[in-house]
Amino acid sequence: MAPEKNIPMERRRFLSLPSVRPCVAISPSVLIASLITLAQNICSFSPNSFTTQRKNARETTRFIAILLALLEELHDRGSFIPDPIRLCLSDLHLTFQKILLLMHDCSREDARIWVLMKSQYIVTQFRVLIRALATTLHVLPLRSMDISAEVKDLVELVTKQTKRGKMELHENDERELKRLRLILDRLERGIEPDVDTVKVVINYLEIKNWSSCNEEVKFLEEELSYNEEEVSLLSNLIGFLHYSRVVLFETIDFQCLAMEQSRAKCSVEKLSCVVPRDFLCPISFEIMTDPVTISTGQTYNRTSIQKWLKSGNIKCPKTQESLVNTELLPNIALKKLIQQFCYDNGVAVVFNRINLNKTRTSSVPAAAHAIQFLSWFISRRLVFGTEEQITKATYEIRLLAKSNVFYKVCLVEMGTVPPLLDLLTGHGRIIQENAIHALMKLSKHHRGQEVIIESRGLAPILNVLRRGLSLEARHVAADIIFYLSSAKEYRKLIGETPNAIPALVAMVKEGTTFGKKNNSNAVIAIFALLLRRENHAKVVAAGAVPALVNVVASSDKPEAVTDSLAVLVALAESTDGAYAVFKAEALPLVSGILQSATSRAEEEYCVSILLALCVNLGEEAIRALVKEASCMPSLYSLITGGTPHASKKARSLVNIIVDFTQNGFTGSSLSRQRILYC
């Protein structure tokens, strides 16, 4: 293998010069051939490849080009290479590898601002490498080498020049570095930078359009993910580039926008994040923000179990066992899992002593002020801009609010929500899609939810849900309903809004009837509304059960089936819901799925539905289940190998089936098992 392939181009820190493998036990001919390849690669960089460090790169390339002539002559002559020369060439090989890495980094098209900011460090790297080159050439026994006198003279000249050569920061680079630092300093003091000054820096770096500016942002964000030493500097530069991208570039590159939107459409948020049952308090059916475990081993939300105990109850609400003591033990592991789940899925829940909104950006003044300034700029564009400017502004919000919580807060506080709501009607499809996407991103934060509701935004969002200009816009509106439903008070408001639940159910029906896009988002929004028990009857009345059963029976998407089963579990908890499920002939369907289930979630949901039907409907459901005798092996399998919940419920079902088979319906077995169903 050629030695140059040892260069660790991947998996290394940017602007780092890692240890590279020396050329050990390699024949001189292979070593020289490898050196020639490395030298050619270095010389292939043109001055236009660099926006900064041009002089240093040019000087380095000139040195290497002369040494390339030496290497090519050695290769052509094929003379014997003594050990002293071979050792020098081996050292030269190490230096060449590092020079090539440095040249690659300095010429990256998406790292120009970072290269400018690290100019002094890069100059030092060039100095170190040129000195290493000089040291190797100094000890190279040039006079004893079988090469032409002309090449010897050139190499001797390079040796002298590398010894006294000065690698310095060019005055133009130094000037723009000072200008950039001045902008960041002004931002840190809360002073909005002069747009013309920003243009000078951006133009110097040859960041010519929205796309190249966005690529710079992506690079810095990637660097930020593992560069813990320079968090503040990287955050400042990201904020500055966001500001530059929003303020300087009036249009988004058509090709880039098409690519980004295509990516967004391929990854429209699938809210396959039905809240795991273990995350819900058995008393309040709310997500537990402070889970505690009592003496029976059951876990509840602290406030719920405290109210239960203060009311004089001395038994476990779930198992009805007498409590040995009333000590509440914090379930820290479960709390961390719930926190991570809520953060990952944008569920706005306030945890005790935990601030999920804390981000690096908010603690870095320059970055924070940059985002505040551009948020205000976007807010004005939404109201006073041309149609093209509005389209860009809505898209910028989609991009900015994608992952950073602080950005969401700034955008909300600078007043972007009301104009976004206004843009949902009376404009074209693209603006509506951008606006609804932007609102969805902002609705992941509790402050965004508050402003949407305060601005009477539920009505226009529901209008998009029902009659949006594209199916994508309608699905995103369903996402917003899900995020709003993460707050208890909004579940009530949405449930009491006449058209909300029917519109979600209609979307579920439409998805199965016409075979359109995955309707899982509407299913999950319904699930979120069911966290309020008063909404159960409304969901059933809207015809959700037959629609969900149809999804389970016909969908080829596993996540859609799993989500629909989870919602059916919630609906079957009430007698009316259980009757609707039974009437939709779901029992044999669920029994069949249980036998072929490929995930533990499916198994648990199926066994929960079957047990709910038996508990709530009694003999009619039990008799139908007994006819499904083929499900017994699956139940026995769950007893021994299922999750704790699934195991308990499977055991209850087996007891009910066995008792009915032996004694007919007496109700006694059902009464004994009823307490295990929650």
N, C-alpha and C positions, 0 to 999 in steps of 0.2 A: 504494500500500500504506500502511495506517495505520502511523504511526511506532511505536506501542507494540509492534508485532510484531517490532521489532528487538531486543526484550529477550532476551538470551541465557539463557533459562531452563534449557536443556540445555547440557551440555558446559562447565560452569563449576565451580569449586571451591565447596563449601558454605561459607556465610558469607563469601563474597568478593563484592566489588562491582566487577565488570569495567567496562572502558570501554564505554559504550553510545553508539550513533550519535547525533550531534546532528541536529536537524531543519533540514536545509539545503535551500533551494530548495523549500520546501513552503508552500502558500498558508496565510494566517492562519486561514481557516475550517477547513481540515483539521487544522492544529496545535491549535486550540482543541477540536475534536471529539475528538482523540486525548488531550488533557489531561483532558477530562471523563471519558473511558473509564478512564484511569489512576486518576483520583481516585476514581471509583466503585468500582474494584477494591480500592483501598486501604481505602476506607470499608466495604467488605463484610466485613472481618474483624471478628468479634465478640470481646469480651473472653475468652470461653470458648475461643477458638482458641489461646490462649497459656497454657502452664502456668507460664512465667517471663516476665519482661519485660512484664508486663501493664500496669503504669503507663506505661512509656515508649511502648508501642504505643497505649494509649488516648489519651495526649496528642498523639501524632503524628496519629492518626486525627482528632482534634478539629480540629487545625490544617487538615488537608486538607479536612475537611468544609466549613469556612468558605470556603476558597479555591474549593471546588466551586461554591458559590453565585455567586462572582465570575465563574467561567468560564461557568456556565450563562447568566448575564445577558448576558455578552459575546456568547455564541452566539445568544441570542434576539434581541438588538438588531441584530445583523449590521452593526454600524458599521465604518467604516474603521479599520484598525489600523496606526498609523504604525510606522516601523522600530524606534525605541527600545522600544516596547511589545512588538513581535514578538520582539526579541532577548531581552527579559526572559522572555517566555513560553517561548522555546526553552531558556533555562537552567532554567526551572522544569520543563520536560519531562524533562530529564536527571535532575534531582533526584527527580522523581516515580518514574522508572523504578527508580532505586536504592533508594528507599524500599520500593517494591513487592517487589523482590528480597529485601530484608532481612525484610520482614513474612512473605513466603513461607517463608523459612528458619526464622524464630523460631516459626512455627506448625506445622512439620512434626511429624507424630505419631510418627515413628520416630527423631527426633533430640533428644528432650527432655533426656536426660542430657548430651549434648554441648553443647546450648545453655546449660544450667546451668553447665557447666564453663567455657564461654567467655563467661560473663556480663559480665565487665569489658570484654572486647574488643567485645562487642555494644553495650554502653552507649556506648563511644567512637564506634562507627559511627553510632548514633542522634544523638549530639552533632554529629558532622561534618555529617550530612545536615540537621539542623535549622538549623545555622549557615549552611549553603549556602542553605537556604530563606530565612533572615533576610536574607542579603546580597542575594538577588534581589528580595525584597519592598522592601528599603530603597531600591533604585535604580528601582523600578517607578514611573513617573510617574502615580500614582494619580489626582491631581486633574484631570489632562487626559483621563481616560478617561470615556467616555459610559456611566456606570453610576449607580445610585441612591445617594443619600447614605447610606442605611442599610447598604448593602453596603460602601461606602467606609469607614464607621466600623468595621465588623467586620474588614475587611482591615487597617486601621491598628492595631486592637487585636491582631490576630494578629502583625503586624510587631513590635510592642513585646514581646509575650510570647515570640516566638521568639528575640529578642535576649537577653532575660534568663532565658529558660526553662532549667531545669536537668534534664538527663537523667541520672538517677542509678540506682544499683542499689538495688532495693527491699530493705528490711530483712529481709523473709521469704526472698527469693532469697539474700541474703548469708548468712543463718543456715544455710540448707540447703547452700549451697556450702561453708561451713566444716565442716558435719557430714560431707559427702561426702569432703572432703579429709582429715578426721580418720580416717575409715574406711580410706581408701587408705594413710594413714601407718601405721596399725596393721597393715594387711596387709603393708606393706613390711618391718615389723619382725617379721613372722611371728606376729602375734597375730590370732586369729580374731575377726572383728567380732561385736558383740552383735546378735543377730537382730532385736530390737525397734528398734534404731537403724537398721538397714538398712531395716526396714519403713517407718520415718518418711520416709526419703529417697524410697523407691520410691512411697509413697503421695502425697507432695507432688508428684511428677512425674506423678501420675495414670497410672502404669503398673499397670493393674488386673488383668492376667491373664498367663498363660504366653505367649500369642501376642504381646501387645504388647511384652513383655520380649525375646522372641526377635527381633522386628523391630528393636528397638534394637541388638541384637548385630549383626544383618546390616548395618545402616547403618554402624556403627563399623568392621566388617571391610572394608567397601567403602572407607571413608575411609582406613583403614590402608594399602590397596593403593597409594595414590599420595601420601599425606601423610608424607613422609620426615622432616619437621621435628618431628613430635610422636608418634613411634612409641611411646615409653615411656608417655606419657599415654593414648594410645588403647588400648594393650595392657592397661594397668591397669584402664581402664573396662570393657573387654571381659571381663576376668577377674572384675571385680566383678559385672557383669550376669549372667555365667554362674552365679556363686555365688548371686545373688538368684533367678534362674530356677529353679535346682535346689532351693534350700532353702525359698523362700517360697511357691511355688505348688505345692500338693499335686496338682493335676490339670492335665493338658494339655487345652486347649480341644478339644472333640470335633471341631468343624469343622476346626480347624487341623491336628489329628492326622490326620484323614482325608485332607486335602489333601497333607500331607507324605508320608504313606504311599503315597498314589496316585502322587506324584512319584517316590518311591523305587522303586515297582514298575515304573514306566515306564522307570526308569534303573537297574534292577538291574545290578550290575557285569557288563559283558560283557568277559571277559578275552580279547579278541581281540588278544592281545599275545604271540603266539608269538615267542620270543626270536629275533631275526634271526640268520641263520647267521653273518654276519660278526662277531657279538658273542661267538661261542663259540670257544674255543681248539681248533684242529684236533687237538691232542694229548690233552687231558683232556676235551674236550667240555663244559667248564664255562664259565660267563660269565667273560670276561676282566676282572679287576679292575686289572691293570697291563699293558696290551697293549704289546708291543715288536715292532719290525720288524727282521728280519735281512737279510743282504746279498742274498738272493734276492728280497726284496720281500714275503715272506710275514710275516704277523703272528701272534704266539703270546702266551700269558700268560707273564710273565717267569719265574715259578717253574717252569713246565712246560718251557720251552726251556732253562732253566739245568740242570735235571735231565738233559735229553736230551744236552746238551753235556758235562756232567760224566761221563756214561756212556761217553764216548769217541767219540760219533757226530760225524762231520764233514760230514754231508749234511743238506740241508733235509728235515725229516720229510714235508713235503707234496709237494715236486717231485722229491726225491732228487737235486737239484743239489748239487755240491760247494760248500761255503761258502768264499768268498774270505777272510772274516775272521769272527771271533765277536763283533763289536761288536753290542750291542743298543740300538737307538734307540727311545726312548719315543714311542709313537703318541698324542700328546696329544689330537688332534682326535677320534680314535676313543674314547678314554677318556671324554671329555666326553659324547659321544653315549650311551655305555653308562651312565654315571652318570645322565643325564637319563631314559633309558628305565627304569632300575631305580627311580628315585624316583617317576616318574609311575605305575608299575604296582605299587608296593608290594613290589618284590622286594628282600629283605633281603640285601644284599651289602656287605661291608666293604671300602672302598677305602683304599689307602695314603694317609695324611696327609689324608684327606678325611672330614669328619664330616657325613654326610647328616642327622643327627638334630638339628643345630643349628637352633634356631628363635629368633625374636625373643622369644617369650614366656618362654623359659627364662632369658633374660638380664635380664628385668624382674622384680625381686623381688616387688612387690605382686601382679602378675598370676600369677606362679608360685605364690605361697602361696595365692591364691584358688582356683586349680585343685587344689592339693593338699588343701585343706580340703573342697572339694565332692566330690573323688574319695573321700575317707574317708567322707563323708556317704552317697554312693551305695553304697559297699561295705557299709555297715551296713544300708542299706535292702534290699539284695539278700538279706540273711540274715534280718533281723528284721521286714521290712515286711509290710504287708497285700498282698493280691494286686494291688490298685490301685496301691499304692506300688511294688511290684516291677515292674509294667508300665511305670510312668513311669521308674523308675531304669534299666531296660534300654534304654528309648528314649533317655534322656539320654546314655547311653554311645554309642549309635549316632550321635547328633548331635555330641557332643564329639570323638569319635575320627575324625570324618569326614576332616579335612584337616590337623590340627595334630599333629605328631609328639610334641611335648612333652606334650600332653594324653594321648596314647596311653600314654606312659611312666608318667605319674602314675597313670592308671587301673589299669595293670598292677601297679605297685609298691604301690598301696593295697589290693591283694588282690581285685580284681573278677573275675579269671578263674575261680578255683575255684567260686564260687557261680553264675556264668554257666553253667558246665559242668553243674552240678547242675540248673539250670533247663531243660535240654534234654529232660528226661524228667519225667513226672508232672504236667505243667501243660498249659494249653490252647494252642491254635494261636498266639494273639497273643503270649503270653510266649515260646513257642518261637521264633517268627520274630524277635522283638526280640533274644532272647538269642543266636541264631545270627548275626544281623546284627552285633551288638556284638562277638562273638568274631571275626568276619571282619575288622572294622575293626582290632581289636587285633592280629590275626595278621599284619598288614602290617609290624609292627615285630619285630625279631629277639628282643627281650625278651619280647614277647607270645608268640611261637612257643615260646621256651624254657619259659615257665610252663605253656602248654597241654600240652606234652609231659611236663614234670615232674609235672603234676597228673593224668597219665593221661587226658588229654582226647581222645586219638585215638579211643578206643572210642565214647564218646557222640556224637562228631561223625560217625563212620562210621554209627552207628545212625540219625542224622538223614538222612544221605545215602541210606540204604537204605529207611527207613520214616518219614520226616518227615511231620508232620501237614499239610503243604502242599508243593506243587511248588516254591514260592519258597524254602522252608526247605531243601529238598534241593539246589537249585541253589547257594544260599549256602554249604552244607556243601562242595560241590565247589570253590567259591572258596577256602575255607580249606585244602583239600588242596593246591591250587595254591600258595598262599603258604607253607605248610609245606614244600612240595617245593623251594622256592627255596634251602633249606639242604641241603647234601650228605648230612649224617648223617640227616636226616629222610626223604630220598628212600629211603634204605636201610630205615629203620624201616617206612615206609608200604608199600614194596614187599614186605616180609616179613610184613606183616599179612594174614592169609588173605582177608579179605572186602573189602579196600580196592580193588584193581584191578577185580575182578568187579563191584563196586557202581558204579564209574565207567562201565564198559563197559555195564552194564545201563541206566544213565541215557542213554547215547548211543543204545542200541537203542530205548528207550522213546520218546525224542524223535522218532525217525524213524517208528516204528510207529504212534504215536497222533497224530502231527502236533501235539504239544504245544509248549511254550515252547522257544525256542532252546536247544539242548543244547551250545552252544559252550563253556560253562564246564567241563563234564565233559571235553570234548575237550582243552582247554588243560591241565587238571589231569593228564591222561594224558601229554601232551607233556612236562610238567615232570618227571614220574616217569621218562620215557625218557632224561633226561639222565644217568641211571645205567644203564649198559649191561646190568647184571644183571637189570634189570626188563623188558628187551625180550621175552624168552621168555615171561614171565608175562603180559604184555599180549597177545601173540599167542595164547597158550593160552586166555585169557579170551574170545576171539572178537572182539577189537577190530577186526580188519581188515574183516570183512564189514560190521560196523556202520558203520565210517567210509566204506567204499565206498558204502554205502546213503545216507549223508548227502550225499556228493559227487554222487550220481546224482539225489537227490530234493529236496534243500533249495533253497528259493527265497531263502535269505539268503546273500549273497556272503561275509560274514565267516565263516559256518559252513563253507562250502565251502573257503575259503582255509585255515582252521585245520585242517580234516580232511586236506587235501592235505599240509600241513606235517607232521602226525603220520605219515602214510603214508610220507613221505620218510624219517623217522627209522626206521620199522619196516623199510623195504625195504633198509636198510643191511646187515642180516644175511641170511644165506641162508634161514633159516626164515621170517623176515618177508617176504622177497622172494617166496618160494614161496606164502605165504598171500595176498599181494597179487595174484599172478598167478592163483592158483586162484579168487579172488573176481572174476575177469574184469575187473580194473581197467585192464588195458593199453589196450583199445580205448576205454574211458571216458576215461582220462587223455589219450589221443591226441586225442580229440574236443575235450576242454576246451582243450588246447593251441592248437587251431586257432581257437577262439573266445574265448580269454582276454582279459579286459578290464583286467588289472593285471599289472605286472611280477612281483609275488609269485606269482601263479598260473602265469605262464609258467615261472618258475624252479623252482617246486615240480614242475610237470608234467615238465619235461625232466629233473629230478633223479630222479624216480620211474622214468622210462623207462630212463635210463642205469643206475640201480641194478639194475633187473630184468635188463638185458642182462649186466651185470658179474657178478651173483651167480648167474644161472640159465643163462647161455650160450645155446646153440643154440635151445632151445625158445622163449625170450623173443625172441631176435633174429628168428627165423622169423615169429613173430606180429607183430612190429613192422614187418617188411618188407611184410606184407600191408596195413598201414595206410599205404599210399603217399601218401595225401593229407596226411600230416603233414610231408612234406619241405619244402614252401614255408615252413611255420612255423619249421622248424629253420633254414633258410637266413636267414630274417628275423631270428632270434635271434642268429645268428652276426655279423650286421652291426649290429643295433640293440638287442640285449639287454644285460643287466647283464654284468659281466665273468665271473661264475660261470656264468650262463646261456649266454653265448657259448661258453665253453670246453666245456661239456657238450653243447651242440648240435653243435659241431664234432666231438666224439668220436662222437656218435650217427650223424652223417652218414658219418663214416669207416667205422664198423662196418657200416652199412647198405650202403654202396657196395661194401665189400670182400666182404660176404656175397653180394651180387647178382652180383659178378664171379667170385668164387672159391669160393663155398660156405663152409661153416663150417670154418675151419682153426685158429681160436684165435689166430692171429698178430696180427690187427688188434685183437682184444679185449685181448690182453696189452699192446699198445702204448698203448691208451687207459685201461687199468685204473688207472694211476697218477694220472690226472686226476680220478678219482672219489674223493672223500673223505667 
